[in-house]
Amino acid sequence: MKRSEINRIIQEGIQFLKEYKFILPPFAYWSPKEWSSKGKEYDEIRDNQLGWDITDFGSDDFTKQGLFLFTLRNGNQNMDIYTKP
C-alpha cells in the first residue's frame, strides 16, 4: 500500500470515530516524522504496538478486502514493566 492510501484511511478512520464521539489518544494523530522525534518516554506505546493497524491482507485492494483498527490497551500482562490493573 502507498503511504498516501494509508494516510487517507487513517483520516477516514479519525472522522468515523469522531462521529461516534470516540476520543483517541494524542499519539493517534502523530505523523511518522513526529514519531521519529519521540524518545524513550514513549517506549510503552511502541513496545505494546499501540496505534493504527491498516492492512489489505496482501490483496492490493483495501476497498474490497481491507481492515483498519486502532489498538488501545491498558498494560500488558506479558511484560512486567507494563502491568496495570
N, CA, C and O atoms as a Maestro MAE file, in Angstrom:
{
 s_m_m2io_version
 :::
 2.0.0
}

f_m_ct {
 s_m_title
 :::
 protein
 m_atom[340] {
  # First column is atom index #
  i_m_mmod_type
  r_m_x_coord
  r_m_y_coord
  r_m_z_coord
  i_m_residue_number
  s_m_chain_name
  s_m_pdb_residue_name
  s_m_pdb_atom_name
  i_m_atomic_number
  :::
  1 25 0.841 -1.179 0.000 1 A "MET " " N  " 7
  2 3 0.000 0.000 0.000 1 A "MET " " CA " 6
  3 2 0.885 1.242 0.000 1 A "MET " " C  " 6
  4 15 1.946 1.265 0.625 1 A "MET " " O  " 8
  5 25 0.446 2.245 -0.691 2 A "LYS " " N  " 7
  6 3 1.171 3.506 -0.707 2 A "LYS " " CA " 6
  7 2 0.885 4.283 0.569 2 A "LYS " " C  " 6
  8 15 -0.188 4.162 1.160 2 A "LYS " " O  " 8
  9 25 1.860 5.080 0.984 3 A "ARG " " N  " 7
  10 3 1.688 5.886 2.192 3 A "ARG " " CA " 6
  11 2 0.485 6.818 2.046 3 A "ARG " " C  " 6
  12 15 -0.225 7.054 3.023 3 A "ARG " " O  " 8
  13 25 0.246 7.344 0.862 4 A "SER " " N  " 7
  14 3 -0.885 8.249 0.658 4 A "SER " " CA " 6
  15 2 -2.212 7.536 0.917 4 A "SER " " C  " 6
  16 15 -3.145 8.137 1.450 4 A "SER " " O  " 8
  17 25 -2.303 6.256 0.543 5 A "GLU " " N  " 7
  18 3 -3.525 5.488 0.807 5 A "GLU " " CA " 6
  19 2 -3.678 5.229 2.307 5 A "GLU " " C  " 6
  20 15 -4.775 5.335 2.853 5 A "GLU " " O  " 8
  21 25 -2.573 4.893 2.961 6 A "ILE " " N  " 7
  22 3 -2.624 4.684 4.408 6 A "ILE " " CA " 6
  23 2 -3.068 5.965 5.107 6 A "ILE " " C  " 6
  24 15 -3.921 5.923 5.994 6 A "ILE " " O  " 8
  25 25 -2.497 7.101 4.714 7 A "ASN " " N  " 7
  26 3 -2.882 8.379 5.314 7 A "ASN " " CA " 6
  27 2 -4.366 8.673 5.109 7 A "ASN " " C  " 6
  28 15 -5.041 9.151 6.021 7 A "ASN " " O  " 8
  29 25 -4.869 8.387 3.912 8 A "ARG " " N  " 7
  30 3 -6.287 8.609 3.623 8 A "ARG " " CA " 6
  31 2 -7.166 7.740 4.521 8 A "ARG " " C  " 6
  32 15 -8.161 8.218 5.066 8 A "ARG " " O  " 8
  33 25 -6.808 6.485 4.674 9 A "ILE " " N  " 7
  34 3 -7.574 5.550 5.507 9 A "ILE " " CA " 6
  35 2 -7.563 6.007 6.957 9 A "ILE " " C  " 6
  36 15 -8.588 5.946 7.637 9 A "ILE " " O  " 8
  37 25 -6.418 6.463 7.433 10 A "ILE " " N  " 7
  38 3 -6.331 6.963 8.801 10 A "ILE " " CA " 6
  39 2 -7.243 8.180 8.975 10 A "ILE " " C  " 6
  40 15 -7.976 8.267 9.960 10 A "ILE " " O  " 8
  41 25 -7.201 9.106 8.038 11 A "GLN " " N  " 7
  42 3 -8.060 10.293 8.134 11 A "GLN " " CA " 6
  43 2 -9.539 9.912 8.108 11 A "GLN " " C  " 6
  44 15 -10.337 10.485 8.849 11 A "GLN " " O  " 8
  45 25 -9.905 8.965 7.274 12 A "GLU " " N  " 7
  46 3 -11.292 8.487 7.242 12 A "GLU " " CA " 6
  47 2 -11.648 7.808 8.562 12 A "GLU " " C  " 6
  48 15 -12.763 7.963 9.060 12 A "GLU " " O  " 8
  49 25 -10.710 7.060 9.126 13 A "GLY " " N  " 7
  50 3 -10.925 6.408 10.415 13 A "GLY " " CA " 6
  51 2 -11.123 7.420 11.529 13 A "GLY " " C  " 6
  52 15 -11.992 7.246 12.383 13 A "GLY " " O  " 8
  53 25 -10.327 8.471 11.524 14 A "ILE " " N  " 7
  54 3 -10.468 9.535 12.527 14 A "ILE " " CA " 6
  55 2 -11.850 10.163 12.436 14 A "ILE " " C  " 6
  56 15 -12.506 10.380 13.455 14 A "ILE " " O  " 8
  57 25 -12.292 10.452 11.223 15 A "GLN " " N  " 7
  58 3 -13.620 11.051 11.041 15 A "GLN " " CA " 6
  59 2 -14.726 10.100 11.501 15 A "GLN " " C  " 6
  60 15 -15.687 10.521 12.145 15 A "GLN " " O  " 8
  61 25 -14.585 8.825 11.168 16 A "PHE " " N  " 7
  62 3 -15.567 7.817 11.575 16 A "PHE " " CA " 6
  63 2 -15.675 7.770 13.098 16 A "PHE " " C  " 6
  64 15 -16.779 7.794 13.643 16 A "PHE " " O  " 8
  65 25 -14.537 7.705 13.785 17 A "LEU " " N  " 7
  66 3 -14.544 7.623 15.241 17 A "LEU " " CA " 6
  67 2 -15.076 8.902 15.881 17 A "LEU " " C  " 6
  68 15 -15.750 8.845 16.909 17 A "LEU " " O  " 8
  69 25 -14.779 10.052 15.282 18 A "LYS " " N  " 7
  70 3 -15.319 11.326 15.792 18 A "LYS " " CA " 6
  71 2 -16.843 11.336 15.729 18 A "LYS " " C  " 6
  72 15 -17.500 11.834 16.643 18 A "LYS " " O  " 8
  73 25 -17.406 10.789 14.659 19 A "GLU " " N  " 7
  74 3 -18.871 10.743 14.513 19 A "GLU " " CA " 6
  75 2 -19.520 10.000 15.673 19 A "GLU " " C  " 6
  76 15 -20.640 10.319 16.073 19 A "GLU " " O  " 8
  77 25 -18.818 9.012 16.211 20 A "TYR " " N  " 7
  78 3 -19.340 8.213 17.316 20 A "TYR " " CA " 6
  79 2 -18.800 8.676 18.669 20 A "TYR " " C  " 6
  80 15 -18.927 7.985 19.680 20 A "TYR " " O  " 8
  81 25 -18.189 9.875 18.661 21 A "LYS " " N  " 7
  82 3 -17.696 10.510 19.893 21 A "LYS " " CA " 6
  83 2 -16.644 9.666 20.605 21 A "LYS " " C  " 6
  84 15 -16.541 9.705 21.832 21 A "LYS " " O  " 8
  85 25 -15.860 8.900 19.841 22 A "PHE " " N  " 7
  86 3 -14.780 8.101 20.415 22 A "PHE " " CA " 6
  87 2 -13.504 8.923 20.328 22 A "PHE " " C  " 6
  88 15 -13.040 9.250 19.236 22 A "PHE " " O  " 8
  89 25 -12.941 9.253 21.482 23 A "ILE " " N  " 7
  90 3 -11.770 10.123 21.535 23 A "ILE " " CA " 6
  91 2 -10.500 9.269 21.551 23 A "ILE " " C  " 6
  92 15 -10.324 8.396 22.402 23 A "ILE " " O  " 8
  93 25 -9.642 9.543 20.604 24 A "LEU " " N  " 7
  94 3 -8.368 8.838 20.509 24 A "LEU " " CA " 6
  95 2 -7.302 9.560 21.334 24 A "LEU " " C  " 6
  96 15 -7.410 10.764 21.569 24 A "LEU " " O  " 8
  97 25 -6.274 8.831 21.774 25 A "PRO " " N  " 7
  98 3 -5.180 9.483 22.500 25 A "PRO " " CA " 6
  99 2 -4.366 10.375 21.557 25 A "PRO " " C  " 6
  100 15 -4.428 10.203 20.340 25 A "PRO " " O  " 8
  101 25 -3.611 11.317 22.106 26 A "PRO " " N  " 7
  102 3 -2.851 12.242 21.257 26 A "PRO " " CA " 6
  103 2 -1.945 11.558 20.240 26 A "PRO " " C  " 6
  104 15 -1.801 12.056 19.124 26 A "PRO " " O  " 8
  105 25 -1.328 10.422 20.597 27 A "PHE " " N  " 7
  106 3 -0.399 9.783 19.659 27 A "PHE " " CA " 6
  107 2 -1.089 9.260 18.401 27 A "PHE " " C  " 6
  108 15 -0.417 8.918 17.428 27 A "PHE " " O  " 8
  109 25 -2.396 9.195 18.408 28 A "ALA " " N  " 7
  110 3 -3.135 8.746 17.216 28 A "ALA " " CA " 6
  111 2 -2.964 9.716 16.052 28 A "ALA " " C  " 6
  112 15 -3.149 9.340 14.894 28 A "ALA " " O  " 8
  113 25 -2.616 10.946 16.353 29 A "TYR " " N  " 7
  114 3 -2.550 11.995 15.337 29 A "TYR " " CA " 6
  115 2 -1.125 12.327 14.905 29 A "TYR " " C  " 6
  116 15 -0.924 13.198 14.058 29 A "TYR " " O  " 8
  117 25 -0.131 11.643 15.480 30 A "TRP " " N  " 7
  118 3 1.260 11.945 15.143 30 A "TRP " " CA " 6
  119 2 1.623 11.385 13.775 30 A "TRP " " C  " 6
  120 15 1.218 10.279 13.417 30 A "TRP " " O  " 8
  121 25 2.372 12.142 13.034 31 A "SER " " N  " 7
  122 3 2.887 11.692 11.734 31 A "SER " " CA " 6
  123 2 4.103 10.799 11.963 31 A "SER " " C  " 6
  124 15 4.656 10.785 13.063 31 A "SER " " O  " 8
  125 25 4.528 10.050 10.936 32 A "PRO " " N  " 7
  126 3 5.756 9.268 11.078 32 A "PRO " " CA " 6
  127 2 6.954 10.145 11.489 32 A "PRO " " C  " 6
  128 15 7.806 9.714 12.265 32 A "PRO " " O  " 8
  129 25 7.007 11.355 10.968 33 A "LYS " " N  " 7
  130 3 8.101 12.268 11.325 33 A "LYS " " CA " 6
  131 2 8.030 12.621 12.815 33 A "LYS " " C  " 6
  132 15 9.054 12.638 13.499 33 A "LYS " " O  " 8
  133 25 6.826 12.901 13.316 34 A "GLU " " N  " 7
  134 3 6.675 13.206 14.743 34 A "GLU " " CA " 6
  135 2 7.089 12.007 15.602 34 A "GLU " " C  " 6
  136 15 7.748 12.171 16.629 34 A "GLU " " O  " 8
  137 25 6.700 10.808 15.175 35 A "TRP " " N  " 7
  138 3 7.075 9.601 15.917 35 A "TRP " " CA " 6
  139 2 8.586 9.473 16.020 35 A "TRP " " C  " 6
  140 15 9.110 9.090 17.065 35 A "TRP " " O  " 8
  141 25 9.278 9.789 14.952 36 A "SER " " N  " 7
  142 3 10.734 9.623 14.955 36 A "SER " " CA " 6
  143 2 11.430 10.569 15.926 36 A "SER " " C  " 6
  144 15 12.577 10.338 16.310 36 A "SER " " O  " 8
  145 25 10.735 11.635 16.325 37 A "SER " " N  " 7
  146 3 11.336 12.588 17.264 37 A "SER " " CA " 6
  147 2 11.039 12.237 18.724 37 A "SER " " C  " 6
  148 15 11.554 12.890 19.631 37 A "SER " " O  " 8
  149 25 10.222 11.224 18.955 38 A "LYS " " N  " 7
  150 3 9.837 10.854 20.324 38 A "LYS " " CA " 6
  151 2 10.895 9.944 20.945 38 A "LYS " " C  " 6
  152 15 11.417 9.039 20.295 38 A "LYS " " O  " 8
  153 25 11.196 10.203 22.203 39 A "GLY " " N  " 7
  154 3 12.247 9.463 22.902 39 A "GLY " " CA " 6
  155 2 11.731 8.237 23.634 39 A "GLY " " C  " 6
  156 15 10.629 7.752 23.376 39 A "GLY " " O  " 8
  157 25 12.547 7.752 24.547 40 A "LYS " " N  " 7
  158 3 12.263 6.524 25.303 40 A "LYS " " CA " 6
  159 2 11.011 6.637 26.161 40 A "LYS " " C  " 6
  160 15 10.426 5.621 26.536 40 A "LYS " " O  " 8
  161 25 10.593 7.856 26.477 41 A "GLU " " N  " 7
  162 3 9.389 8.022 27.294 41 A "GLU " " CA " 6
  163 2 8.137 7.491 26.595 41 A "GLU " " C  " 6
  164 15 7.090 7.353 27.228 41 A "GLU " " O  " 8
  165 25 8.235 7.195 25.304 42 A "TYR " " N  " 7
  166 3 7.114 6.643 24.537 42 A "TYR " " CA " 6
  167 2 7.315 5.177 24.182 42 A "TYR " " C  " 6
  168 15 6.582 4.635 23.354 42 A "TYR " " O  " 8
  169 25 8.300 4.528 24.798 43 A "ASP " " N  " 7
  170 3 8.562 3.111 24.505 43 A "ASP " " CA " 6
  171 2 7.382 2.209 24.843 43 A "ASP " " C  " 6
  172 15 7.185 1.190 24.182 43 A "ASP " " O  " 8
  173 25 6.598 2.557 25.849 44 A "GLU " " N  " 7
  174 3 5.444 1.708 26.189 44 A "GLU " " CA " 6
  175 2 4.488 1.602 25.004 44 A "GLU " " C  " 6
  176 15 3.942 0.529 24.744 44 A "GLU " " O  " 8
  177 25 4.284 2.693 24.293 45 A "ILE " " N  " 7
  178 3 3.408 2.675 23.114 45 A "ILE " " CA " 6
  179 2 4.022 1.799 22.032 45 A "ILE " " C  " 6
  180 15 3.332 0.979 21.426 45 A "ILE " " O  " 8
  181 25 5.302 1.970 21.792 46 A "ARG " " N  " 7
  182 3 5.990 1.176 20.763 46 A "ARG " " CA " 6
  183 2 6.043 -0.303 21.143 46 A "ARG " " C  " 6
  184 15 5.708 -1.170 20.337 46 A "ARG " " O  " 8
  185 25 6.467 -0.585 22.380 47 A "ASP " " N  " 7
  186 3 6.641 -1.970 22.819 47 A "ASP " " CA " 6
  187 2 5.334 -2.758 22.787 47 A "ASP " " C  " 6
  188 15 5.335 -3.962 22.532 47 A "ASP " " O  " 8
  189 25 4.229 -2.077 23.045 48 A "ASN " " N  " 7
  190 3 2.929 -2.739 23.064 48 A "ASN " " CA " 6
  191 2 2.189 -2.621 21.734 48 A "ASN " " C  " 6
  192 15 1.031 -3.024 21.615 48 A "ASN " " O  " 8
  193 25 2.870 -2.065 20.744 49 A "GLN " " N  " 7
  194 3 2.341 -1.937 19.381 49 A "GLN " " CA " 6
  195 2 0.954 -1.301 19.369 49 A "GLN " " C  " 6
  196 15 0.029 -1.797 18.725 49 A "GLN " " O  " 8
  197 25 0.834 -0.191 20.096 50 A "LEU " " N  " 7
  198 3 -0.426 0.531 20.131 50 A "LEU " " CA " 6
  199 2 -0.522 1.428 18.902 50 A "LEU " " C  " 6
  200 15 0.495 1.801 18.317 50 A "LEU " " O  " 8
  201 25 -1.730 1.767 18.520 51 A "GLY " " N  " 7
  202 3 -1.924 2.683 17.399 51 A "GLY " " CA " 6
  203 2 -2.628 2.033 16.226 51 A "GLY " " C  " 6
  204 15 -3.340 1.038 16.361 51 A "GLY " " O  " 8
  205 25 -2.400 2.632 15.072 52 A "TRP " " N  " 7
  206 3 -3.096 2.243 13.848 52 A "TRP " " CA " 6
  207 2 -2.557 0.942 13.267 52 A "TRP " " C  " 6
  208 15 -1.352 0.693 13.241 52 A "TRP " " O  " 8
  209 25 -3.493 0.126 12.805 53 A "ASP " " N  " 7
  210 3 -3.180 -1.071 12.014 53 A "ASP " " CA " 6
  211 2 -4.028 -0.983 10.754 53 A "ASP " " C  " 6
  212 15 -5.257 -0.968 10.818 53 A "ASP " " O  " 8
  213 25 -3.362 -0.925 9.615 54 A "ILE " " N  " 7
  214 3 -4.036 -0.826 8.316 54 A "ILE " " CA " 6
  215 2 -3.525 -1.977 7.459 54 A "ILE " " C  " 6
  216 15 -2.315 -2.142 7.300 54 A "ILE " " O  " 8
  217 25 -4.434 -2.772 6.907 55 A "THR " " N  " 7
  218 3 -3.989 -3.870 6.050 55 A "THR " " CA " 6
  219 2 -4.990 -4.135 4.930 55 A "THR " " C  " 6
  220 15 -6.194 -3.928 5.080 55 A "THR " " O  " 8
  221 25 -4.460 -4.592 3.821 56 A "ASP " " N  " 7
  222 3 -5.306 -5.093 2.735 56 A "ASP " " CA " 6
  223 2 -5.064 -6.592 2.568 56 A "ASP " " C  " 6
  224 15 -5.449 -7.180 1.558 56 A "ASP " " O  " 8
  225 25 -4.427 -7.203 3.562 57 A "PHE " " N  " 7
  226 3 -4.142 -8.640 3.576 57 A "PHE " " CA " 6
  227 2 -3.394 -9.095 2.326 57 A "PHE " " C  " 6
  228 15 -3.558 -10.227 1.871 57 A "PHE " " O  " 8
  229 25 -2.571 -8.199 1.777 58 A "GLY " " N  " 7
  230 3 -1.783 -8.528 0.584 58 A "GLY " " CA " 6
  231 2 -2.575 -8.517 -0.704 58 A "GLY " " C  " 6
  232 15 -2.048 -8.879 -1.756 58 A "GLY " " O  " 8
  233 25 -3.835 -8.108 -0.642 59 A "SER " " N  " 7
  234 3 -4.697 -8.143 -1.833 59 A "SER " " CA " 6
  235 2 -4.468 -6.969 -2.773 59 A "SER " " C  " 6
  236 15 -4.852 -7.022 -3.942 59 A "SER " " O  " 8
  237 25 -3.846 -5.917 -2.272 60 A "ASP " " N  " 7
  238 3 -3.651 -4.676 -3.026 60 A "ASP " " CA " 6
  239 2 -4.981 -4.013 -3.380 60 A "ASP " " C  " 6
  240 15 -5.064 -3.243 -4.337 60 A "ASP " " O  " 8
  241 25 -6.026 -4.319 -2.593 61 A "ASP " " N  " 7
  242 3 -7.342 -3.714 -2.800 61 A "ASP " " CA " 6
  243 2 -8.027 -3.528 -1.451 61 A "ASP " " C  " 6
  244 15 -8.847 -4.349 -1.040 61 A "ASP " " O  " 8
  245 25 -7.682 -2.445 -0.773 62 A "PHE " " N  " 7
  246 3 -8.213 -2.190 0.564 62 A "PHE " " CA " 6
  247 2 -9.740 -2.076 0.554 62 A "PHE " " C  " 6
  248 15 -10.402 -2.532 1.486 62 A "PHE " " O  " 8
  249 25 -10.291 -1.477 -0.484 63 A "THR " " N  " 7
  250 3 -11.737 -1.261 -0.551 63 A "THR " " CA " 6
  251 2 -12.508 -2.571 -0.499 63 A "THR " " C  " 6
  252 15 -13.540 -2.654 0.167 63 A "THR " " O  " 8
  253 25 -12.026 -3.589 -1.187 64 A "LYS " " N  " 7
  254 3 -12.718 -4.879 -1.214 64 A "LYS " " CA " 6
  255 2 -12.314 -5.797 -0.070 64 A "LYS " " C  " 6
  256 15 -13.125 -6.583 0.420 64 A "LYS " " O  " 8
  257 25 -11.054 -5.695 0.356 65 A "GLN " " N  " 7
  258 3 -10.564 -6.629 1.367 65 A "GLN " " CA " 6
  259 2 -9.554 -5.900 2.263 65 A "GLN " " C  " 6
  260 15 -8.349 -6.132 2.174 65 A "GLN " " O  " 8
  261 25 -10.058 -5.033 3.109 66 A "GLY " " N  " 7
  262 3 -9.158 -4.286 3.969 66 A "GLY " " CA " 6
  263 2 -9.722 -4.112 5.367 66 A "GLY " " C  " 6
  264 15 -10.906 -4.338 5.617 66 A "GLY " " O  " 8
  265 25 -8.847 -3.705 6.263 67 A "LEU " " N  " 7
  266 3 -9.229 -3.533 7.660 67 A "LEU " " CA " 6
  267 2 -8.414 -2.404 8.259 67 A "LEU " " C  " 6
  268 15 -7.212 -2.297 8.016 67 A "LEU " " O  " 8
  269 25 -9.075 -1.556 9.047 68 A "PHE " " N  " 7
  270 3 -8.340 -0.585 9.846 68 A "PHE " " CA " 6
  271 2 -8.823 -0.738 11.276 68 A "PHE " " C  " 6
  272 15 -9.997 -1.009 11.528 68 A "PHE " " O  " 8
  273 25 -7.899 -0.559 12.202 69 A "LEU " " N  " 7
  274 3 -8.261 -0.552 13.613 69 A "LEU " " CA " 6
  275 2 -7.242 0.275 14.369 69 A "LEU " " C  " 6
  276 15 -6.144 0.545 13.883 69 A "LEU " " O  " 8
  277 25 -7.628 0.668 15.560 70 A "PHE " " N  " 7
  278 3 -6.724 1.402 16.431 70 A "PHE " " CA " 6
  279 2 -6.603 0.605 17.712 70 A "PHE " " C  " 6
  280 15 -7.591 0.388 18.413 70 A "PHE " " O  " 8
  281 25 -5.389 0.168 18.019 71 A "THR " " N  " 7
  282 3 -5.150 -0.686 19.179 71 A "THR " " CA " 6
  283 2 -4.885 0.159 20.417 71 A "THR " " C  " 6
  284 15 -3.984 0.998 20.441 71 A "THR " " O  " 8
  285 25 -5.698 -0.086 21.448 72 A "LEU " " N  " 7
  286 3 -5.534 0.531 22.764 72 A "LEU " " CA " 6
  287 2 -5.447 -0.587 23.778 72 A "LEU " " C  " 6
  288 15 -6.093 -1.624 23.629 72 A "LEU " " O  " 8
  289 25 -4.655 -0.377 24.800 73 A "ARG " " N  " 7
  290 3 -4.501 -1.409 25.818 73 A "ARG " " CA " 6
  291 2 -4.029 -0.730 27.086 73 A "ARG " " C  " 6
  292 15 -3.234 0.207 27.032 73 A "ARG " " O  " 8
  293 25 -4.502 -1.184 28.204 74 A "ASN " " N  " 7
  294 3 -4.065 -0.666 29.492 74 A "ASN " " CA " 6
  295 2 -3.131 -1.691 30.125 74 A "ASN " " C  " 6
  296 15 -3.565 -2.540 30.904 74 A "ASN " " O  " 8
  297 25 -1.855 -1.608 29.789 75 A "GLY " " N  " 7
  298 3 -0.883 -2.548 30.329 75 A "GLY " " CA " 6
  299 2 -0.688 -3.753 29.446 75 A "GLY " " C  " 6
  300 15 -1.268 -3.865 28.367 75 A "GLY " " O  " 8
  301 25 0.153 -4.661 29.936 76 A "ASN " " N  " 7
  302 3 0.473 -5.874 29.193 76 A "ASN " " CA " 6
  303 2 0.919 -6.912 30.209 76 A "ASN " " C  " 6
  304 15 1.991 -6.781 30.799 76 A "ASN " " O  " 8
  305 25 0.126 -7.920 30.416 77 A "GLN " " N  " 7
  306 3 0.439 -8.927 31.429 77 A "GLN " " CA " 6
  307 2 1.671 -9.751 31.082 77 A "GLN " " C  " 6
  308 15 2.216 -10.439 31.944 77 A "GLN " " O  " 8
  309 25 2.114 -9.691 29.839 78 A "ASN " " N  " 7
  310 3 3.300 -10.442 29.426 78 A "ASN " " CA " 6
  311 2 4.594 -9.652 29.612 78 A "ASN " " C  " 6
  312 15 5.684 -10.191 29.419 78 A "ASN " " O  " 8
  313 25 4.478 -8.380 29.984 79 A "MET " " N  " 7
  314 3 5.655 -7.538 30.195 79 A "MET " " CA " 6
  315 2 5.553 -6.923 31.583 79 A "MET " " C  " 6
  316 15 4.705 -6.065 31.828 79 A "MET " " O  " 8
  317 25 6.409 -7.358 32.477 80 A "ASP " " N  " 7
  318 3 6.343 -6.909 33.868 80 A "ASP " " CA " 6
  319 2 6.406 -5.392 34.017 80 A "ASP " " C  " 6
  320 15 5.828 -4.847 34.957 80 A "ASP " " O  " 8
  321 25 7.077 -4.718 33.135 81 A "ILE " " N  " 7
  322 3 7.206 -3.270 33.289 81 A "ILE " " CA " 6
  323 2 5.935 -2.514 32.907 81 A "ILE " " C  " 6
  324 15 5.816 -1.325 33.203 81 A "ILE " " O  " 8
  325 25 4.985 -3.183 32.255 82 A "TYR " " N  " 7
  326 3 3.762 -2.520 31.808 82 A "TYR " " CA " 6
  327 2 2.482 -3.098 32.424 82 A "TYR " " C  " 6
  328 15 1.391 -2.820 31.927 82 A "TYR " " O  " 8
  329 25 2.587 -3.874 33.465 83 A "THR " " N  " 7
  330 3 1.363 -4.429 34.075 83 A "THR " " CA " 6
  331 2 0.594 -3.319 34.771 83 A "THR " " C  " 6
  332 15 1.174 -2.484 35.465 83 A "THR " " O  " 8
  333 25 -0.686 -3.319 34.581 84 A "LYS " " N  " 7
  334 3 -1.586 -2.338 35.184 84 A "LYS " " CA " 6
  335 2 -2.877 -3.041 35.542 84 A "LYS " " C  " 6
  336 15 -3.226 -4.050 34.928 84 A "LYS " " O  " 8
  337 25 -3.593 -2.521 36.530 85 A "PRO " " N  " 7
  338 3 -4.871 -3.165 36.888 85 A "PRO " " CA " 6
  339 2 -5.908 -3.004 35.795 85 A "PRO " " C  " 6
  340 15 -7.033 -3.485 35.936 85 A "PRO " " O  " 8
  :::
 }
 m_bond[339] {
  # First column is bond index #
  i_m_from
  i_m_to
  i_m_order
  :::
  1 1 2 1
  2 2 3 1
  3 3 4 2
  4 3 5 1
  5 5 6 1
  6 6 7 1
  7 7 8 2
  8 7 9 1
  9 9 10 1
  10 10 11 1
  11 11 12 2
  12 11 13 1
  13 13 14 1
  14 14 15 1
  15 15 16 2
  16 15 17 1
  17 17 18 1
  18 18 19 1
  19 19 20 2
  20 19 21 1
  21 21 22 1
  22 22 23 1
  23 23 24 2
  24 23 25 1
  25 25 26 1
  26 26 27 1
  27 27 28 2
  28 27 29 1
  29 29 30 1
  30 30 31 1
  31 31 32 2
  32 31 33 1
  33 33 34 1
  34 34 35 1
  35 35 36 2
  36 35 37 1
  37 37 38 1
  38 38 39 1
  39 39 40 2
  40 39 41 1
  41 41 42 1
  42 42 43 1
  43 43 44 2
  44 43 45 1
  45 45 46 1
  46 46 47 1
  47 47 48 2
  48 47 49 1
  49 49 50 1
  50 50 51 1
  51 51 52 2
  52 51 53 1
  53 53 54 1
  54 54 55 1
  55 55 56 2
  56 55 57 1
  57 57 58 1
  58 58 59 1
  59 59 60 2
  60 59 61 1
  61 61 62 1
  62 62 63 1
  63 63 64 2
  64 63 65 1
  65 65 66 1
  66 66 67 1
  67 67 68 2
  68 67 69 1
  69 69 70 1
  70 70 71 1
  71 71 72 2
  72 71 73 1
  73 73 74 1
  74 74 75 1
  75 75 76 2
  76 75 77 1
  77 77 78 1
  78 78 79 1
  79 79 80 2
  80 79 81 1
  81 81 82 1
  82 82 83 1
  83 83 84 2
  84 83 85 1
  85 85 86 1
  86 86 87 1
  87 87 88 2
  88 87 89 1
  89 89 90 1
  90 90 91 1
  91 91 92 2
  92 91 93 1
  93 93 94 1
  94 94 95 1
  95 95 96 2
  96 95 97 1
  97 97 98 1
  98 98 99 1
  99 99 100 2
  100 99 101 1
  101 101 102 1
  102 102 103 1
  103 103 104 2
  104 103 105 1
  105 105 106 1
  106 106 107 1
  107 107 108 2
  108 107 109 1
  109 109 110 1
  110 110 111 1
  111 111 112 2
  112 111 113 1
  113 113 114 1
  114 114 115 1
  115 115 116 2
  116 115 117 1
  117 117 118 1
  118 118 119 1
  119 119 120 2
  120 119 121 1
  121 121 122 1
  122 122 123 1
  123 123 124 2
  124 123 125 1
  125 125 126 1
  126 126 127 1
  127 127 128 2
  128 127 129 1
  129 129 130 1
  130 130 131 1
  131 131 132 2
  132 131 133 1
  133 133 134 1
  134 134 135 1
  135 135 136 2
  136 135 137 1
  137 137 138 1
  138 138 139 1
  139 139 140 2
  140 139 141 1
  141 141 142 1
  142 142 143 1
  143 143 144 2
  144 143 145 1
  145 145 146 1
  146 146 147 1
  147 147 148 2
  148 147 149 1
  149 149 150 1
  150 150 151 1
  151 151 152 2
  152 151 153 1
  153 153 154 1
  154 154 155 1
  155 155 156 2
  156 155 157 1
  157 157 158 1
  158 158 159 1
  159 159 160 2
  160 159 161 1
  161 161 162 1
  162 162 163 1
  163 163 164 2
  164 163 165 1
  165 165 166 1
  166 166 167 1
  167 167 168 2
  168 167 169 1
  169 169 170 1
  170 170 171 1
  171 171 172 2
  172 171 173 1
  173 173 174 1
  174 174 175 1
  175 175 176 2
  176 175 177 1
  177 177 178 1
  178 178 179 1
  179 179 180 2
  180 179 181 1
  181 181 182 1
  182 182 183 1
  183 183 184 2
  184 183 185 1
  185 185 186 1
  186 186 187 1
  187 187 188 2
  188 187 189 1
  189 189 190 1
  190 190 191 1
  191 191 192 2
  192 191 193 1
  193 193 194 1
  194 194 195 1
  195 195 196 2
  196 195 197 1
  197 197 198 1
  198 198 199 1
  199 199 200 2
  200 199 201 1
  201 201 202 1
  202 202 203 1
  203 203 204 2
  204 203 205 1
  205 205 206 1
  206 206 207 1
  207 207 208 2
  208 207 209 1
  209 209 210 1
  210 210 211 1
  211 211 212 2
  212 211 213 1
  213 213 214 1
  214 214 215 1
  215 215 216 2
  216 215 217 1
  217 217 218 1
  218 218 219 1
  219 219 220 2
  220 219 221 1
  221 221 222 1
  222 222 223 1
  223 223 224 2
  224 223 225 1
  225 225 226 1
  226 226 227 1
  227 227 228 2
  228 227 229 1
  229 229 230 1
  230 230 231 1
  231 231 232 2
  232 231 233 1
  233 233 234 1
  234 234 235 1
  235 235 236 2
  236 235 237 1
  237 237 238 1
  238 238 239 1
  239 239 240 2
  240 239 241 1
  241 241 242 1
  242 242 243 1
  243 243 244 2
  244 243 245 1
  245 245 246 1
  246 246 247 1
  247 247 248 2
  248 247 249 1
  249 249 250 1
  250 250 251 1
  251 251 252 2
  252 251 253 1
  253 253 254 1
  254 254 255 1
  255 255 256 2
  256 255 257 1
  257 257 258 1
  258 258 259 1
  259 259 260 2
  260 259 261 1
  261 261 262 1
  262 262 263 1
  263 263 264 2
  264 263 265 1
  265 265 266 1
  266 266 267 1
  267 267 268 2
  268 267 269 1
  269 269 270 1
  270 270 271 1
  271 271 272 2
  272 271 273 1
  273 273 274 1
  274 274 275 1
  275 275 276 2
  276 275 277 1
  277 277 278 1
  278 278 279 1
  279 279 280 2
  280 279 281 1
  281 281 282 1
  282 282 283 1
  283 283 284 2
  284 283 285 1
  285 285 286 1
  286 286 287 1
  287 287 288 2
  288 287 289 1
  289 289 290 1
  290 290 291 1
  291 291 292 2
  292 291 293 1
  293 293 294 1
  294 294 295 1
  295 295 296 2
  296 295 297 1
  297 297 298 1
  298 298 299 1
  299 299 300 2
  300 299 301 1
  301 301 302 1
  302 302 303 1
  303 303 304 2
  304 303 305 1
  305 305 306 1
  306 306 307 1
  307 307 308 2
  308 307 309 1
  309 309 310 1
  310 310 311 1
  311 311 312 2
  312 311 313 1
  313 313 314 1
  314 314 315 1
  315 315 316 2
  316 315 317 1
  317 317 318 1
  318 318 319 1
  319 319 320 2
  320 319 321 1
  321 321 322 1
  322 322 323 1
  323 323 324 2
  324 323 325 1
  325 325 326 1
  326 326 327 1
  327 327 328 2
  328 327 329 1
  329 329 330 1
  330 330 331 1
  331 331 332 2
  332 331 333 1
  333 333 334 1
  334 334 335 1
  335 335 336 2
  336 335 337 1
  337 337 338 1
  338 338 339 1
  339 339 340 2
  :::
 }
}
